[in-house]
Amino acid sequence: MGGQLIFDLLNIKNYNPDDFYVSRNNIQASEVINIWPSWFNNSAIIYGRRKSGKTHLANIWKKKANAEFIDLDNQVHFRKINIKRNLIIDNFHNLSGSEEENFFHFYNQTINKKYYILMLIDQDRSPQIQLKDLKSRISSCTSATIEDPDDNLVNALIVKFFQDQQIIVYPTVVSFIVKRIERNYEAIDSFLKKIDNLSIEKKSKISISFLNKFFSF
């Protein structure tokens, strides 16, 4: 029997450390979090494509280190930030040229105050830093890259997605998707959301026949 029970619930963001599936694709990034506070110059970088798990790891560290998020998807003026705790700089690839000098001083002040910085960078959008001193600081950070997913990680991502949605998924359906889905974190996330939304719209279980009816693989 294929399919699962459908619950029309809001997506629940679950950043429990036990729910982060460690594989050969992300083990180095996971180790960066585990070796804290032994980071060179009190700073670290995790590279990875969108939806690759950077935010999950950052939230694990946030809890361990009592850190605060600063998101460069929003406009940030580093001169105006009062540094009082460890920091996560999300979307660091969005650092503008006009803020390089300010961030350089902000970085030094953070380190001098014995706080730590974790930077998250989209692997496809690495910042083109012009300020030599800042470029040198960034290149010396403890760092790791989350690689594209293999079959085992794709399987785990699918299972976690439906667990976060509180949907019961049968292994046969998961295996069917694993064999056909693109090996790209953002594409996986987008496809699973389409499946979920369509199943709610059609008031249907997600079975293999359901997938074959509405999706071409």
Secondary structure as UniProt FT lines:
FT   HELIX           17..19
FT   TURN            24..26
FT   HELIX           27..35
FT   TURN            36..37
FT   HELIX           40..42
FT   STRAND          43..48
FT   TURN            50..51
FT   HELIX           54..65
FT   STRAND          68..71
FT   TURN            72..73
FT   HELIX           78..80
FT   STRAND          87..90
FT   HELIX           92..94
FT   HELIX           97..99
FT   HELIX           100..112
FT   TURN            113..114
FT   STRAND          117..122
FT   TURN            123..124
FT   HELIX           132..139
FT   STRAND          142..145
FT   HELIX           151..164
FT   TURN            165..166
FT   HELIX           171..178
FT   TURN            179..180
FT   HELIX           185..202
FT   HELIX           208..214
//
